[in-house]
Amino acid sequence: MFLPVRPNVQVVFYNSTACQEQGLEPPRTWEAFLETARRFHEAEGRGRVLLKGQEAYLA
């Protein structure tokens, strides 16, 4: 039996309706993820994307 010593699973949740309203496809890369955050910020004037690591960051 194998158990990972340091599991590192990253999960991204997104609101498909909000993406469709902005004409965006679900991001498949980190670059696309950050671009999606920029587009939401430009369109709405506020951050909608949260990256969680050592510190929270609102894009």
SVG drawing of the C-alpha trace seen along z (x, -y; Angstrom):
<svg xmlns="http://www.w3.org/2000/svg" viewBox="-25 -49 32 51">
<polyline fill="none" stroke="black" stroke-width="0.4" points="0.0,0.0 1.3,-3.4 0.4,-6.6 1.9,-9.9 4.1,-11.6 3.0,-15.1 -0.2,-15.1 -0.7,-18.3 -4.0,-18.3 -5.1,-21.6 -8.8,-22.1 -10.4,-24.9 -14.1,-25.7 -15.7,-28.1 -19.1,-29.6 -20.0,-28.4 -22.9,-30.9 -20.7,-33.9 -18.1,-32.7 -20.7,-32.4 -22.1,-35.9 -18.6,-37.3 -18.0,-35.2 -15.2,-33.2 -14.3,-29.6 -13.4,-27.7 -9.6,-28.3 -7.4,-25.2 -4.0,-26.8 -2.8,-29.1 -2.3,-31.8 -5.9,-31.5 -7.0,-31.4 -5.3,-34.8 -6.6,-36.2 -10.2,-35.2 -9.6,-37.0 -8.5,-40.1 -11.5,-40.0 -13.9,-39.8 -12.1,-42.6 -12.2,-44.8 -15.9,-44.1 -17.2,-44.4 -14.6,-46.5 -14.1,-44.0 -12.2,-40.8 -14.0,-37.5 -11.1,-35.1 -9.4,-33.8 -6.1,-32.0 -5.4,-30.2 -1.9,-29.3 0.2,-30.7 -1.8,-33.9 -5.1,-34.7 -4.9,-36.9 -7.8,-38.5 -7.2,-39.0"/>
</svg>
